[in-house]
Amino acid sequence: MAQNSADRIGILCSADQPVFSAVAERLRESGYTVRFFDPRSKIPPSKLDDLSLLVNKQVFPVTLPSLDYARQTGISLWNNLPATIAFSSRLICLQALEEVGFHTPTVTFEKPTGEYVAKNYYIWNDDPELNGEGDFYQELVPTKPVDYKYYAVDDGECIQTAGRRVTSKLHGPKRFLSKAQTRPRLTARLQRLVERTDLRGLGVDFVRDDDNRFWAIDLNLAAGYRNTGLEPAICRSIRASLPDQ
């Protein structure tokens, strides 16, 4: 796409987020104006009116009216707004993961007799908690305390993917362990999910059981993409999302 020097890009994300701050610097070096917006604060329409694109990387209820305003006034959005709203519900996320072929743990609305993960309905509420209180309860898959995080970015020409292994937040602070190997079945389903939902970027969290089967436990539109090397793909994706000149 031809670059327009008047293109102004807003990013709903903390300005010190490692990956998106690096992406913003790359975009500025290419001549774009980039501004960060606090995703936890209301954004006045006057702050949006001169934007060509709003990158809805992280969304909270207070910013939903701003996204609706952007859509109604012709400001392009990076991630599809109906999917962004739908995937604020963890139960809808799990249903979507099942629809593209992922295994997901059993969900109940009463505490199971064994170990479980307690979750709230919406992604912007409290983090999942091991054996805690929640709106619903997800069966705990017997596994090592390691999560596999796979990410997808539609760069306008193809869907790029990358994975990493991290320690589970259910057992303490998250720490990067290593890059995760490419798993064609997982990445094919991840790509299918991006295509069906018309999203530009998302992440899915997995755990692996003793039979080497992967279970999808969360879908994340506020993915951090740390240690994935996807910064160039995210830059291309944002540029491809700008309105045609």
C-alpha positions, 0 to 999 in steps of 0.5 A: 500500500502506498504510504500517505504522510498524513497517516496517523496511527493510534495504539490502544496500549501502554506506551512502554509495552516492549513489542508495540513500543518497538513497532511504533518506533519502526512506523515513525522511522517510516514517516508515520505519526504514532500516538499511544492511548491508555486502554483503561481511560476514556478517549474523547472523540477530539483525540481520535478525529485525526486518526487514519487507524486505531490499533485496538491491541488492548480493550477495556469496557471504558474504551468500547464507545471509542471503538464504536465512534471510530467505526461510525466515523470511518476510522479504520480499526486493526482488529475486527470490532464485533470479534473484539467485543465477542471475545471479551467473553471467556466462554465465547472464546472457548466455543470459538476455539472448539469450533476450529478444532482445538481441545478445550477443558470441561467447563462447569458452573459449580466447583469440581471435586478435583483441582480446577481453574476459576475464571470470571466471564470477562477477560478484563476482570481478575486473572484465572485462579487455581482452585479459587472463586469464579463465575465458572470453573475449568477442569485443570489438565494434569500437566507441568506448570508450563504454558505454550503461547502461540501467536498469529498476525495477519500481515496483509499477505499471509498469517505469520505465527510464532510460539513460546514456552512460559511458566504458568501464572497459576503457580507464580509470576510468568517467566519466558522459558524458550521458543516453542517448536512449530506445530503444524496442526496447532498453527493451521487451526490458529490461522483458521481462527484468524481467517474466520474472525477477520482479526489481525492479531491474536494469541492462544494459550495451551497446556500439554498433557502427559499424552502429548495432547495440547489443550487450548485454555485461553484466547487473547486479543491483548497478546504481548508478542514478547520473544516472538520476533513478530515485530516486522509482521505486526508493522506490516499488518498495521500498514496493511490495515490503513485505509486505501489512498 
